[in-house]
């Protein structure tokens, strides 16, 4: 009888939920029919309407007019300043975790995403809590999902090929979405100059991918208490870029030597039967995390890694599209300021990361690998990433995606390489340094061309 009553309660709750969903769909369908929706953007605007902008007047009033008007030119410096902030912090945000083992990276990414969300919360409060629009969650989900693909990519096709494929795809996807999907070509005074700049940035990314880290292998002693003893780890090698790096270090550290983490006391795993902490897994258990990749054949492994690289790059490149679509809603309910949508995207990052961590814990039979030493560095890294993305938001708003994407995606790799050359001494040899400066020169020329193509040079 008790079981039957419980089942009736669950059925009643499910029926109520279905009725609510059906009612909501019927209301939305009626609004769509009355509004005579002709394209997907109309559906987005209708289903997210009704929010009130309490931030003091950032409603859609700046979408009209020439992109090269005096008002636009007077604020363009904000876009370039935001791009500089994004480049510096994206290229430096993994410095706090450089000396710590992040293991398989899932726990580290969770801490990283919590730090990102805290920045979004601060921005949301500073903006007097603008309306929350659900499509912005999709951008955060795209970034987090793309980030999870980095480890199998490096494991299957290697860092150099993976970086080149997803880096170029990332930049091209973002540039294409701004220029052709959102039709921001009108913001350019000289399109050929912009196209040439993009081509130069692609070449620089390919050249930079061949800059190798020549640091010594990572070693660790049991007394190190979770701290990596040699600073010449590959975490900040010349191949680090802005959007793909948060999980890559776990493979770089793992591939050096699996046995280097024997005796470590910084990782906690939990027994499902007793709930007590136990010692670190054996090397066999550690290797089991990636055995499914090792079982693939040579060509299936390459095809799988190349496909994941393309998908990851596209996800990175399209993460701003939901926000840009919201800005196209020409009504008083949708803000024209990019940063009013930032909290929604950051919430999507945290929600998706939490979901993946829960799924990971379930796959581990409730024995997730937790690294206490990486909690604070991970939070700091996330805060730096969140501020960097805030700068990118400003660059998108004041420069357009067609200009900001080549600049922001190309710059961080050179900043992280500079850390490796001048601070940590990881990039050595005349060939590596020559490739770095050649790539830097090509990229600088491309970025200058992109900047001049906006309103400075007329073709």
Secondary structure, DSSP 8 states (H G I E B T S, - for coil): -HHHHHHHHHHHHHHHHHHHHHHHHHHHHHHHHHHT--SHHHHHHHHTTT---TTSS-BS-SSSS-TTSHHHHHTHHHHHHHHHHHHHHHTTTTSTTTTB--TTSHHHHHHHHHHHHHHHHHHHHHTT-----TTHHHHHHHHHHHHHTHHHHHHHH-HHHHHHHHHHHHHHHHHHIIIIIS-GGGG-S-HHHHHHHHHHHHHHHHHHTT-----------GGGTTB-S-S--GGG-TT--SSS-TTHHHHHHHHH-GGGGTT--SEEEE-TTT--EE----HHHHHHTTHHHHTS-HHHHHHHHHHHHHHHHHHHHTTTHHHHHHHT--STTSBS-GGGGHHHHHHHHHHHHHHHHHHHHHHTTS---EETTHHHHHHHHHHHHHHHHHHHHHHHHHH-HHHHHHHHHHHHHHHHHHIIIIIS--S-SHHHHHHHHHHHHHHHHHHHHHHHTTTT---
